[in-house]
């Protein structure tokens, strides 16, 4: 530290000590030093830096360590949650749910003595999260059985793969959804690609929507699957030390098929690193909505007395020089780490790309909203309720199943009994949507959620636009 800054710091610390001593001597109640420093002075100091740096008192720091070492527990079931309702869509083989006998279509009406129909959506989510940590008693209503059934489930450690979905959108055109970047993501992604066809694929849609990030090395490994050896993936730049450039390792053999990446406002951090690198090298077309803009490098530092500090130490920049971090007033410092957010940036092929934080897609596409009729059907869980009834009566649903005009008539009667009677014009205008939603929910219950997702992809405007961006012949 330069002598002038050291003297300035000494004076500031002396002023702080003088203020603290005056408070301790004159305040109406006794001052607790731990509370004054741990809850006041240190958090106040960090708030003046940025919203992400934080201080951990001894108890919080111990909890952080335990969380980092913990293994996810659960029952191994996929459920649909609506206000006052929980429906089982799928039980995973070998998990507590499957061993206990839960089945797709079962409605959970009570969890550990709490009536589900009396709880709001947020309360249901919280109840399910809490129940996964300890043995739970579920009361279940099964379609076709008059009496309620009781199940005892004990949570078990479950693998939580970061690749949640992988299937073909068209012959030899893959779709892969990455939920987060974990230690095993690179290996999981390569396995998923090989399963879909590997180098034989004509194209791939990589879905990073709602991906909050995770482990940066996993993001670097993911980007390296599609970029050439030696290409720049990321630059790390801070106030201290020289900028660090991270490149694709020598010797890797990347996939060469066309690539489109879908992002949205919840795509953040490590997932923005991947999207930014692929965009700057013109390797992929980015489709969707602007990303969150979180490009901070944070280190967790252990301090004295069992305390800790999560501190922002640097920022991430894409290959073209764009800061991933969206502008924050606290980071506009005289050292200029963020750089000029108004500068013009260019991809490897000379295309202009937007700076200022986050990744702006090449093709902007918002998700399709619901009109009033569709919103009413979704709010009343009409598709899921009908699918429950249908799959209870038809145990032979196969992948060849299609929604017939007769089934649509049956669904229309089902709605009419529940006082949902749209005019013919509205029914006709929404017919394709109705067919796809019915097929999706019936597949969810009869064949599993992944099969249902394949149907949902056909009405997902962002996935369909990404498919177009591959420019397949």
N, C-alpha and C positions, 0 to 999 in steps of 0.2 A: 504494500500500500504506500503511495507517495506520501512524503512527510506532511504536506498541506492537508491531505484528506485524513491522515491519522490524527492530526490536531483537531480538525473539525469534528471527527467522530468522538474524540475524548471529551470535547465540550458538550456535545449532544448527550452523551451518556451521563455526564455530571449533572446536566439539567434534569434528566429523567430521575436520577437518584434523589436530587433535591426535592423534586415534585412528590416522589413517593414518600420520602420522609415527612414532608409537610402533611400529606394525606394521613399517614399512619399516626401522626401526633395529634391531629385536630379533628379527624372524622368522627361523627357521632357514635358509630359502632366500631368495635375492633376490626382491623383489616387482616384478612387471611392471605398471607403471601402467595400460596399456591393458586388461590382463586384470582388474585389480582394479576398474576403473571400468566397463568395457564389459560384463563378465560377472558382476560382483558388485554394486557399489553402486547403479548406475542401475536395472538390472532389479529389485533388491530394493526400491527406492523405488516403482517402478511396481506391483509385486505388492501393496503396501499400499493401492493405490487401487482397482483392479478387475482381473479376469482378462483383460481385452481390450486394455488399453494395453500397448505393447511398444516396446523400444528396438532400433534397427538399427545395428550397427557398420558401418564403411565398406563392407566386402564385402557384407554383407546388404542395405544400402541400395541399392547398385548393382544387386544381383540383383532387388530389388523394382522398380526403375525398368525393368529389362529385361523383367520379367514383364508390367508394365503396357503395354509397347509390343509385346509378342510377338503373333503370329498363330497360332491353333490349326492344327496340322498333323495329318494322318491319311491313311488309305487309302480312306475312304468306304464302309465296310461295316458292317452291323449283325450282331452275332454273339450267340449264346446260349452262356453260359459255365457249365459244371458242373465239379466236381472231375475233373481228368484229361481234359476234353473241351471243344473249341471247335467250334461248328457255325455256318456262315455262313447267316444268315437272309435277307439282302438285300444287294445291291451297288447303290450309288446311281449313276445315269447320269453318265458323264463323269469319274468318279473313278479313281484308280489301281487300285482293286480291279476295277472293271468293265473297264478297258482291258487289264488283265493276263489277264482271262478267268475270274476267280473266279465261281462260281455259287451260288445258294441251294441248300442241302443239302450243300455241300462240308464235309468235316470236316478241320480243320487239325490235323495230327498232330505237326508240328514247326515251331518258330519260331527261326530263326537257330541251328540246331543243338541246341536244347533240346527234348527229348521232352515233349510235352504230357501224356501219360498218367502221368508221374512227378511232376507238380506239383499242389499243393493249390490251392484256389480263390483265395486271396490272392496266391499266387505267379503264377498265371495272369494275374490282373488287372495286377499289377506288370509282368510280361513284356510284355503288350500295350501298356501305357502307354509303356514304354521303346522298344518297336519302332516306335512311331509317329514317333519323332524322327529316324530315320535309315533308309537303305535296308534292307529285310528280305527274307530268303529263307524262303518257306513251303513246306512239304511237305504235300500235300493228298491225302486219300482221297475219290474221287468215287463216289457210288452207281452200281453197274452197270459200273464199270471196275476191273479186277483190279489194275493197276499204280498205284503212287503217282505223283502229279504234282508238279512243282516250279514255283513261281512266284517271280519277282523283282519286288518292289514298291518304289517310291520314294515317300515321303510327299509330299503337296502341301498347300498352304494351302487350307483348307476353310471355307466359310461355316458358322457355327454358329447357326442360328436359335433364338430363345428360345421360339417357338411350335413345339412338337414334334408336336402332333396336333390336327386339327380335322376333325370329321365330324358327321353328323346321327345323333342317337340315335333320333329318331322323325321323321316328316315335319314339317319346319319347327321342329324342336327341336335346337339345336346343342350340341356339346361341344367345348371348347377347353382344351388343356393348356399352361400356361406353365411352362417349366422354370426360368427365371431372368429377372430384369429387366435388360435391356441397353439400349443407346442406341436401338436400332431397335424395341424391343418394342411401343411404342404404335402405330407404323405397321404392324407385322406383325399386331397384333391387329385393327386396323381392316380390313386386307385379308382376314384370315381370316373376320371377321364378314360382310363384303360377299360373300365367296365362298359362305358358307352361306345367305345370304338377306337379311342386313342387317335393315332395319326390318320386313321381312315375317316374321321369326322369331317364333314364339309363345313362345319361352323359350330360355334358355341355361344350361348347366352349365359353370362356370369352375373348372378344376382347378388348385389351387395346392399340392397335396401335394408334399412333398419339395423345394419351391422355397426355396432358401436366401436369397433376396433379390437384391441387386445394386444397380443405380443408382437412387437415390431419385427423381430426376426422371421416370424411366420408370414408376415406381409411381404417381406423381401424375398422369401422363398417362393411365395405365390407368384410375384411379379416375374421372377427368374424362369418360371415355367413357360413364359410367353415372349420374353425379350432375348436379344442376342447377347452372347458373352461380351463383357466389356462395356455394355451400355450402362449409363448412369441411371440409378433408380431413385436416389435420394441424397440430399445434402443436409447435414446437421450443422447449424450455425448458432453459436452463442457468444456471449460477451468475452468469455475467457477461452483462450486457445484458438487454434486454427480451425477453419471449417473442415468437416469430415465428409468426404464423398464416398458413397457406397454404390458399388457397381455389380453387375451380374457376374458371378464367378466364371473363370475360364473353364472350358471343357463341358459346360452344360449343353444339352440338346433340347432346345425349346420346341414346343408345338407350334405349327405354322398355319393352322387353319384360321379363317376369319373369326373375329371376336367382337362381341358387343357386351358392354357392361352397364347394368342398370343401377342407378343410385337415387337417393332421395335425401330429404332434410335430416334424417336420422343416420345417414352414412357418415361415419366420423373416424378420425384418428388413423389407425393402421389401414382401414379400408380406403381412406382418402389417399394414402400413400400409393396403394395399388392403382386406383383409378387415375391419379395424376401422372404416374409414370407411364401407364399404357396410353394415355391421351397425348402426352408430350412427345412420345416416340411414334405417334400415329399408328400404334399397334391395334388399338380398339376404338370403336365408336362408343362414346359415353351417352347414355340415354336416360331420361328421367327428369329429376329436379335438382337444383343446386344442393350441394352437400353441407354438412353442419359447420365445418371450418374449425377443427380442433387439431392444431399441429404443434403442441407443446411437448417438449422433452422434460419429464419429471423424474427426479431421483428422490428416494426415501432415505433420509439420513438419520442415523441413530444418535441421539444426544445424551447428555448426562441425566441422572435420576430416572432412567427408564423411559424417557420421553423420545419423541421422534418428530421429523419434519418432512413433509412432501413439498419439494421446492422445484419450481420451474428453472431449468438451467440452460435450455437452448430451444430452438425452433426448427421445424422441418420445412424443407423447400423442395419443390418438384424439380425435375431435370431442367426445365426451362427457366428456373429461378423464381417461380411463384411461391409465396408463403402460403402454406396450407392454413395457418391460423388466421381467423377473421380478425379484423382490427379491434384492439382493446385499448381504451384510453390509458390504462395503467402501463401498457407496453410501449407507448410512444416515448421512448427514453432518448437521451442525447446520443447514445451509442448507435442508434439506428439499426437495431438487430432485425426488425421487421422489413426494413427496406421501403421502397416507394411502391405503395399499393396501386398507384395510378399508372405505373409504367406499362408499356406494351410488351407482351411476351409472345413468343412464337414456338410452334412445335418443330420437330425435326424437318418436316416438309414445308415449313414456312407459314402454316396456318396461324392466325392470330387467336390467342386464348386469353381469357379474362383473369386478371389478378385480383387482389383484394381479399383473399381468404376463401377457403373451400374450393370445390371443383364445380365449375359450371358445365353442364352437359353440352355435347355437340348438338344433340337433338332434345329439345325441351318438350317433355310430355307429362302432363299432370294425370294422376289416377282418375278413373271415371267415377263421377259422383252418382248418387242414387236419386232417381225421381221420386215423387211422393208415393207412387204405387209400389215401387221396389222397396222403398224404406219401410212401408207398412208391412210388407211380407217378411222382411228381415227382422223388424222389431217384434213381430209375433212368433218368430221361429217357425213360420209355416212350412218352409222347405224341410227343415230337420224333423219337425213333428210328423209330416207326411212320410218322410223316409223311414222313420221309426216304425210306423204302421205298415208300410209296404214291405220292408225287409223282414218283419216278424211273420208276415204271411207268405213271403217268397224267399226261400232259403237257397234258391238255385241261381242267384244273380252271378253272371260271368262278365268278363272283360268285353264281351260282344254286346252287352246290354245297350239298348237305345230307348229313348223316351218316345213312345208311340202316341198317335192321336188319341187312342183309347185311354192311355195313362193320363194325358193332359185333361181329358174330360173328367176322369176320376179325381184329379187334383182340383179341378174347378168346383166339383161338388163338395169336396173336402173344405174348400174355402167358403163356399156358400153356407155350409152348416155352421161356420164360425163368423157369419155375417160379414164376410169380405166378398163383395159382389161388384167387380169393376165393370165398366161398360165394355162392349165388344171391341171398340176402337182401341182402348187402352190395353186390353188383353192381347190383341193382335200386334200392337206396337212393341210389346215386351215379350212376345212369344219365345224368341231365341234365348233371351236371358232366363226365362222360366225353365226352358228345356235344359239348359246347361246347369242351372242351380239344382234342379231335381236330380240330374245325373250325378253331379258332384256329391250331394249329400247321401244318395243311395250307395255310391261307390265308397264313400267314407266309412259307412257302417258295414257294408258287405265285403269289401275288398281291401280296406285299409286307407289311411289318410293320404298316402303317397299317390294312390290311384285317383283319389278325389282331386288332389292338386294338379294332376295332369289335365283333368277336365277344366279346373279353374284357370289354368294358363291360357285356355282358348278364349276366355273373356277378359283377360288382363291386358288392357290397352298398352301398358308399358312393355310387357313381354312381347306382344305382337309387333310393336314398333321396333323393338330391338331385333326381332326376327327379320324385319324388312331391311334394317340397317346392315345386315350381313351381306345383302345383295347377292343372294344365291341364284343360280340358274337352274 
